[in-house]
Amino acid sequence: MDAQSLRSTIKTCRDLMRKDEGLSSDVERLPQFSWMLFLKCFSDHEKKRELLSKKYTRVLPTKLRWDNWANNDKLQGMDLISFVNKTLFPELAKLTEQKDIQKQHIGSIFKGFVNRVESPTIFREIISKINEMDFTSSDDIHTMAKMYEDMLIEMKDAAGQNGEFYTPRPVIRFITNVIKPSLKKGETMLDPACGTGGFLAESLDLMKKDVKTNSDLKKLHNSLNGYEKKPLPYLLGMMNLILHEIDDPNITRQNTLGTKISEIKPSDQFDVVMTNPPFGGEEESLIAENLPIEFKTSDTALGFFVYIMNILKKNGRCGIILPNSPMFAGGVAAKIKQKLLKEFNLHTIIRLPKTVFEPYTTIATNILFFEKGKPTKDIWYYQMSVAERLRGATRAKDPKYTKSNPISYEDFADVLKWFKKKTPNENAWKVSIKDIKDFNLDVKNPKGIVESFDLTPHKLIDTIIADEEKTMKLLTEVKELIMKAIQK
C-alpha cells in the first residue's frame, strides 16, 4: 500500500470513529485505534516469524489472535462488542501472570485498558479497513510509523492538560544528538518516564547507522529501555516502537518511583538516561519512603532526579528536562543539588524559551546535561530565545512558540554549533562552582539578555502585593469618579 492509500485508510478509520458515541475526542480515538493496530501488527509479525522458522511458537492463544476474532463472520452486532469487552481484553490482561516476557508486555498493555467503541457496525467497518494494511511489508511499517507519530502530535494538541506525556520531537532530537548514545560502545539507554517512546525512537534512528549485522540489530533493540506508569502512554509507546520495527520493545509498565533506591544494583544501571519526567505533581507518601532519608520528597521532578543519579553507571551521561523551580529551591532540593555537584559533572544547562511547551504549560524549563563520576568545576549556561524566523512569520515584536508555530529542530542550530566549541557570547556564559551560592543553579545571564523565568517565592509574593496595591489604587480612583458623577 502506498503512502497516499495508507493515509486515506487511516483517515477513513478516524472518520468512522468520530461517528461513534463512545468516542468524544482524539484523546480517546487514537488509543482505540492503537490497540486494534497493535493486534493486527502483532498478528502480521507472528505470521512472518512462522514463515521464517517452523520452530516459532505464537505468543497469543488462538482465540485472542486478530485473525481468529476480527475476521470471524459469526461475531456480529453486540456479540462482537461483548467478545472484546468480556473475553478479549480480560484474557489479554491476564497474560501479565505468565512467565514469558512478551506475554507480560502484551498483558500490561491491556491491563486496566477499556474498549470505548460502542457501535458494532462502526467497529466492523474499522476492522475491515485495518485489514487492508500489511504489516509484513517494511515499506508499510515505515510509512505507518511516520503517520503514527503525526497522530501522536495531534493527540497532544487535543489533550490539553493531559498532554504531559508528549515532548516536542525537536527537543528530544536535540538532547539525543548531544548525548549520542553509542551502539559501537555497547551502551544501554533508559527513559524512566518514556511516555509515547519519543527518546527511544529517536535513539533508535540515531544508532541504526552503526548496525551492520542481525546481531547488531538485536543488540540495539535490547539496549533501549523505558518505564511508563500510565496505561495510555504505555500503549502508545509500545505501538510506536513496534512500528519502528522493534518486535519486543523493552518498555515496562511500572511506577519508576516505586523502586527502592537502596536496592538498585550495578546490574540495574544504564550508560545513558534521557528523559522529561513529570513535574508539577506529587507522589503518594509511600513512594517517598523509597528515597534515601535525606532526600525524601513527594515532588515528582525531584524524586526522578534522585532516581536517575542512582540508576546511572559510573561515567554515565544524562540529559534531563527540569522545571525552573528546583533550580533555585532550598531544603531537600538543595541537598539533591549538593549531591549532584559533588558527584557529577553538571557541565551544561540549556535554558529553553518559556513558550516551548505552550499552550499546555508556561512553566519555564531547562535541559541539564551531566556525567557521573567527577565533581562539577564549571557550569556552562546557554539561554535560548524564540527563533528569529517567527518574528517575520508572526510580525510580533516579542514572538513566542505556539500550537501553530511550534519549535523546530532548526531552532537548535546555533546551540548545537556552540556545543562543539563552547565560548562566551551574548547567550552563553560560564559559572565557576565557587560562585554557586546555596546550590542555587538559577544563574541569570550576566549580559542581561534573559527571558522572564519563575520568581523566587519571596519575590513572587512582593510582585503579587505590588500588583494588588496597583489594583486597589485603580479601584479607589474608579470609585471616586463614580461618586463625583452621582453627586452631579
C-alpha positions in Angstrom: 0.0 0.0 0.0 1.5 3.4 -1.0 1.6 6.3 1.4 -1.4 8.0 -0.1 -3.6 4.9 0.2 -2.4 4.3 3.7 -3.2 7.9 4.7 -6.6 7.5 3.1 -7.2 4.3 5.1 -6.2 5.9 8.4 -8.4 8.9 7.6 -11.4 6.6 7.0 -10.9 4.8 10.3 -10.7 8.1 12.2 -13.8 9.5 10.4 -15.6 6.3 11.4 -14.6 6.7 15.0 -15.9 10.3 15.0 -19.4 8.8 14.4 -19.2 6.5 17.4 -20.9 7.9 20.5 -18.4 6.3 22.9 -15.5 8.4 21.5 -15.7 12.1 22.0 -12.2 13.3 21.1 -8.9 12.4 19.5 -7.5 11.7 23.0 -10.0 8.8 23.1 -9.9 7.8 19.4 -6.2 7.3 19.0 -5.8 4.8 21.9 -8.8 2.8 20.5 -7.2 2.9 17.0 -3.9 1.9 18.6 -4.9 -1.3 20.3 -6.5 -2.5 17.1 -3.4 -1.6 15.1 -1.3 -3.3 17.7 -3.1 -6.6 17.5 -3.2 -6.5 13.6 0.5 -5.6 13.5 1.4 -8.3 16.1 -0.6 -10.9 14.1 1.3 -10.0 10.9 4.6 -10.1 12.8 3.8 -13.6 14.0 2.9 -14.8 10.6 6.2 -13.5 9.2 8.1 -15.3 12.0 6.3 -18.5 11.3 7.3 -18.4 7.6 10.9 -17.8 8.6 11.1 -20.6 11.2 8.9 -23.7 11.6 10.0 -23.8 15.3 8.4 -20.4 16.0 5.6 -20.7 18.6 2.9 -18.0 18.6 2.7 -15.8 21.7 -1.1 -15.3 21.8 -3.6 -18.0 22.4 -5.6 -18.9 19.3 -8.9 -17.2 20.2 -7.2 -13.9 21.1 -5.3 -13.6 17.8 -6.5 -10.9 15.4 -7.4 -13.3 12.6 -9.5 -15.5 14.8 -11.9 -12.9 16.1 -11.6 -9.9 13.8 -12.2 -12.0 10.7 -14.8 -14.2 12.3 -18.1 -13.5 10.4 -20.1 -15.1 13.2 -19.1 -12.3 15.6 -21.6 -9.6 14.5 -23.6 -7.0 16.3 -23.3 -6.8 20.0 -21.7 -10.2 20.1 -18.6 -8.5 18.7 -18.6 -5.8 21.4 -19.3 -8.4 24.1 -16.4 -10.6 23.0 -14.0 -7.7 23.0 -15.1 -6.3 26.4 -15.7 -9.6 28.3 -13.3 -12.1 26.7 -10.5 -10.4 24.6 -9.5 -7.6 27.0 -9.7 -9.6 30.3 -7.9 -12.6 28.9 -5.1 -10.4 27.3 -4.7 -8.6 30.6 -4.2 -12.0 32.4 -1.1 -12.6 30.3 0.8 -10.5 32.9 0.6 -13.6 35.1 2.7 -15.7 32.5 6.4 -16.3 32.7 7.0 -15.3 29.1 8.3 -11.7 28.9 6.5 -10.9 25.7 3.2 -12.2 27.1 3.8 -10.0 30.1 4.3 -6.9 27.9 1.1 -7.6 26.0 -0.8 -8.2 29.2 0.5 -4.9 30.6 -0.9 -3.0 27.6 -4.4 -4.3 28.2 -4.4 -4.3 32.0 -6.8 -1.6 33.1 -7.5 -0.5 29.5 -11.1 -0.1 28.4 -12.6 -0.5 24.9 -14.8 2.6 24.2 -16.1 1.7 20.7 -19.8 1.2 21.2 -21.2 0.7 17.7 -20.7 -2.8 16.4 -21.3 -1.6 12.8 -18.6 1.1 13.1 -16.3 -1.4 14.8 -16.7 -3.9 12.0 -16.0 -1.2 9.3 -12.8 -0.1 11.1 -11.6 -3.8 11.3 -12.3 -4.1 7.6 -10.1 -1.0 6.8 -7.3 -2.1 9.2 -7.2 -5.5 7.4 -6.1 -3.6 4.3 -2.8 -2.7 6.0 0.1 -5.1 5.6 2.5 -5.1 8.5 4.7 -7.7 6.9 5.9 -5.0 4.5 8.8 -2.9 5.7 7.6 0.0 3.4 4.1 -0.1 5.0 5.6 -0.2 8.5 8.0 2.8 7.8 5.1 4.8 6.3 2.8 3.9 9.2 5.4 4.8 11.8 5.7 8.4 10.4 1.9 8.8 10.2 1.5 7.4 13.7 4.0 10.0 15.1 2.0 12.7 13.4 -1.1 11.3 15.1 0.7 11.5 18.5 1.4 15.1 17.9 -2.3 15.7 17.0 -3.3 13.9 20.2 -1.0 16.1 22.2 -2.7 19.1 20.7 -6.1 17.7 21.6 -5.1 16.5 25.1 -4.8 19.9 26.8 -3.6 19.3 30.4 -3.3 15.5 29.7 -0.6 16.2 27.0 2.2 15.8 29.6 3.3 12.5 28.0 4.4 14.2 24.8 7.7 16.1 24.5 8.2 18.1 21.3 10.2 15.9 18.9 12.8 18.7 18.1 13.7 18.9 21.8 14.0 15.1 22.0 16.2 15.1 18.9 18.4 17.9 20.3 19.0 16.1 23.6 19.7 12.8 21.8 22.2 14.4 19.4 24.0 16.0 22.3 24.2 12.8 24.4 24.8 10.5 21.4 24.1 7.0 22.8 26.6 4.6 21.1 25.9 1.2 19.7 29.6 0.7 19.0 30.4 1.2 22.7 27.6 -1.2 23.7 25.8 1.5 25.7 22.4 0.9 27.3 19.8 3.7 27.4 16.9 4.3 29.7 14.0 6.7 29.7 12.3 6.3 33.1 9.3 8.3 32.1 9.1 7.3 28.5 5.5 8.3 27.6 4.9 7.5 23.9 8.6 6.5 23.4 10.0 9.6 21.8 13.5 9.3 23.2 13.6 5.6 22.5 12.5 6.1 18.8 15.0 8.9 18.3 17.8 6.9 19.8 16.9 4.0 17.6 17.1 6.3 14.5 20.5 7.7 15.6 22.1 4.4 16.5 20.8 2.5 13.4 23.6 3.8 11.3 26.1 1.5 13.1 24.0 -1.6 12.5 26.0 -4.0 10.2 24.6 -7.4 11.2 21.5 -9.0 12.6 23.4 -9.4 15.9 24.0 -5.6 15.9 20.3 -5.0 15.3 19.3 -7.3 18.2 21.9 -5.6 20.5 20.4 -2.2 19.5 16.9 -3.2 20.3 18.0 -4.7 23.6 19.9 -1.5 24.5 16.8 0.7 24.5 14.7 0.7 27.7 11.7 2.6 29.0 9.5 2.7 32.1 6.0 4.1 32.0 3.4 4.3 34.7 0.2 5.2 32.9 -1.7 2.7 30.7 -2.5 5.1 27.8 1.1 6.4 27.1 2.4 2.9 27.7 0.1 1.5 24.9 1.1 4.4 22.6 4.8 3.9 23.3 4.6 0.1 22.7 2.8 0.7 19.4 5.2 3.5 18.4 8.3 1.2 18.8 6.6 -1.8 17.2 6.0 0.5 14.2 9.7 1.3 14.3 10.3 -2.5 13.8 11.2 -3.4 17.4 9.5 -6.7 17.7 9.6 -6.8 21.5 10.1 -3.3 23.0 11.8 -3.1 26.4 9.1 -0.9 27.8 7.9 -1.9 31.3 4.7 -0.6 32.8 5.8 0.4 36.3 6.0 3.5 38.5 9.7 4.4 38.4 9.5 6.0 41.8 8.1 2.7 43.2 11.7 1.4 43.1 13.6 1.5 46.4 16.8 3.4 45.7 18.8 1.4 48.2 18.0 -1.8 46.2 19.4 -0.5 42.9 22.3 -2.8 41.9 25.1 -2.2 39.4 23.4 -4.7 37.1 20.3 -2.4 37.1 22.3 0.7 36.0 22.4 2.3 32.5 25.1 4.2 30.5 22.6 6.8 29.3 19.5 8.4 30.7 17.4 10.8 28.6 14.0 11.9 29.9 11.4 14.5 30.5 10.0 13.4 33.9 6.5 14.6 35.0 6.6 17.7 37.1 4.2 19.9 39.0 2.7 16.8 40.7 3.1 14.9 43.9 3.5 11.2 44.5 1.8 9.3 47.4 3.7 9.3 50.7 4.6 5.6 50.4 6.6 6.4 47.2 8.7 9.0 49.2 9.7 6.2 51.5 11.7 4.6 48.6 14.1 7.6 48.6 17.1 8.0 50.9 16.1 9.6 54.2 17.9 12.9 53.4 16.2 13.2 50.1 12.6 12.3 51.0 10.2 14.3 48.9 6.8 13.9 47.3 7.7 16.2 44.4 7.9 14.0 41.2 10.6 16.0 39.4 12.9 15.8 42.4 12.1 12.1 43.0 13.0 11.3 39.4 16.2 13.3 39.8 17.3 11.2 42.8 16.4 8.0 40.9 18.4 9.0 37.8 21.5 9.9 39.8 21.5 6.3 41.2 20.5 4.4 38.1 23.4 5.9 36.1 26.6 3.8 35.7 29.9 5.4 36.5 30.8 7.8 33.6 27.2 7.5 32.6 25.6 10.5 30.8 22.2 12.2 31.3 20.1 14.8 29.5 17.0 15.7 31.5 14.3 18.4 31.2 13.6 20.1 34.5 11.2 22.9 35.5 12.9 26.1 36.8 11.6 25.9 40.4 14.1 23.1 41.6 16.9 25.2 40.2 16.6 27.8 43.0 14.7 25.8 45.6 16.2 25.1 49.1 15.5 22.4 51.6 15.6 18.9 50.1 16.1 20.3 46.6 19.3 22.0 47.8 20.6 18.7 49.3 19.9 16.9 46.0 21.8 19.6 44.0 24.6 19.4 46.5 25.0 15.7 45.7 24.7 16.4 42.0 27.5 19.0 42.1 29.8 16.9 44.3 29.4 13.5 42.5 28.5 14.5 39.0 29.9 16.9 36.4 27.0 19.2 35.6 28.7 20.7 32.6 25.8 22.4 30.7 22.4 23.9 31.4 20.3 25.0 28.4 17.6 27.5 29.4 14.7 26.8 27.0 12.4 29.6 25.7 9.5 29.8 28.1 6.9 29.1 25.5 8.3 25.7 24.2 5.6 23.8 25.9 2.7 26.3 25.4 -0.2 26.2 25.4 0.0 23.2 27.7 2.2 24.8 30.3 4.0 28.1 30.7 6.4 26.8 33.3 10.0 27.8 32.5 12.1 24.7 31.7 15.8 23.8 31.4 17.8 20.9 30.0 20.5 19.7 32.3 23.5 17.7 30.9 25.7 15.9 33.4 28.1 12.9 33.7 28.6 10.6 36.7 31.9 10.2 38.5 33.6 13.6 38.7 32.6 16.7 40.6 31.4 19.9 38.9 34.0 22.6 38.4 32.3 24.9 36.0 28.8 25.1 34.5 28.1 26.5 31.1 24.7 28.2 30.6 23.0 28.9 27.3 19.9 31.0 27.1 17.8 30.1 24.0 15.5 32.7 22.6 12.4 32.1 20.4 13.6 31.7 16.9 14.1 34.9 14.9 12.2 33.2 12.0 8.9 33.7 14.0 9.5 37.5 14.2 8.8 37.8 10.4 6.2 35.0 10.3 4.1 36.4 13.1 5.1 40.0 12.8 5.2 40.1 16.5 7.6 42.3 18.4 8.0 39.6 21.1 7.4 36.3 19.3 6.6 33.1 21.1 6.1 29.5 20.2 2.5 28.4 19.8 0.5 25.5 18.6 0.6 26.8 15.0 4.2 27.9 15.3 6.0 25.3 17.4 9.7 24.9 18.0 11.6 23.2 15.2 14.9 21.3 15.2 16.5 24.1 13.1 15.9 26.4 16.0 18.7 24.5 17.9 21.3 25.1 15.1 23.1 27.9 17.0 23.3 26.0 20.3 24.4 22.8 18.5 27.2 24.7 16.8 28.1 26.3 20.2 28.3 22.9 21.8 31.2 21.9 19.6 33.3 24.7 21.0 31.9 26.5 24.0 32.8 30.1 24.2 31.1 33.0 26.0 28.7 35.1 23.9 25.5 37.2 24.4 23.6 33.9 25.0 26.2 31.8 26.7 28.2 32.2 29.9 30.3 30.1 32.3 30.0 30.0 36.1 32.6 28.5 38.4 31.3 26.2 41.1 32.9 28.6 43.6 30.4 31.2 42.6 27.3 29.0 43.1 25.7 30.1 46.4 23.5 27.9 48.4 23.3 25.4 45.5 21.2 27.9 43.6 21.5 27.0 39.9 19.2 29.7 38.7 22.1 31.9 37.4 21.0 34.7 35.2 22.7 35.8 32.0 25.3 38.5 33.1 24.8 40.2 29.7 21.2 40.9 30.9 19.6 39.1 27.9 17.2 36.8 29.6 13.7 35.6 29.4 11.4 36.1 32.3 11.8 33.0 34.4 9.9 31.8 37.6 10.5 34.1 40.5 11.7 33.0 43.9 8.9 32.7 46.5 9.6 36.0 48.3 9.9 37.9 45.0 6.7 36.4 43.8 4.9 37.5 47.0 6.4 41.0 46.6 5.1 41.1 43.0 1.6 39.9 44.0 1.5 42.6 46.7 2.6 45.3 44.3 0.0 44.2 41.8 -2.7 44.2 44.5 -1.7 47.7 45.6 -2.0 49.0 42.0 -5.4 47.3 41.6 -6.7 48.9 44.9 -5.4 52.3 43.8 -7.2 51.9 40.4 -10.5 50.8 42.1 -10.3 53.7 44.5 -9.9 56.1 41.6 -12.8 54.5 39.8 -15.0 54.7 42.9 -14.2 58.4 43.3 -15.1 59.1 39.7 -18.4 57.3 40.2 -19.2 59.2 43.3 -18.5 62.5 41.6 -20.8 61.5 38.7 -23.6 60.6 41.2 -23.2 63.9 43.1 -23.6 65.9 39.9 
